[in-house]
Amino acid sequence: MKKNMGALDRTIRTILAVIMAVLVFTKAVHGTLAYILAILTIIFIVTSLIGFCPLYVPLRISTLPKNKS
């Protein structure tokens, strides 16, 4: 599993995950939307920690900086 997420991408995902978690835990959102946000929070945190997004593979996306070699 080769990393395909750069630092900025990982930071943005982490910030969004924190915001979504706060919305769920403070019960600002409820019902189905709360479950969806909770699942997205987990996905964003895991992908940020490992630096790999499976969705980027079929789309051939990489947010890693390009090497100048």
MOGIJO-V787239 format. One record per backbone hydrogen bond with DSSP energy under -1.0 kcal/mol. NH is the residue of the N-H (numbers start at 0). CO is the residue of the C=O. Records with the same first field share a line. If there is no record, write none. Layout:
# MOGIJO-V787239
NH = CO + CO
This chain:
# MOGIJO-V787239
3 = 50
4 = 50
9 = 5
10 = 6
11 = 7
12 = 8
13 = 9
14 = 10
15 = 11
16 = 12
17 = 13
18 = 14
19 = 15
20 = 16
21 = 17
22 = 18
23 = 19
24 = 20
25 = 21
26 = 23
27 = 22
28 = 22
34 = 30
35 = 31
36 = 32
37 = 33
38 = 34
39 = 35
40 = 36
41 = 37
42 = 38
43 = 39
44 = 40
45 = 41
46 = 42
47 = 43
48 = 44
49 = 45
50 = 46
55 = 52
59 = 56
60 = 55
62 = 3
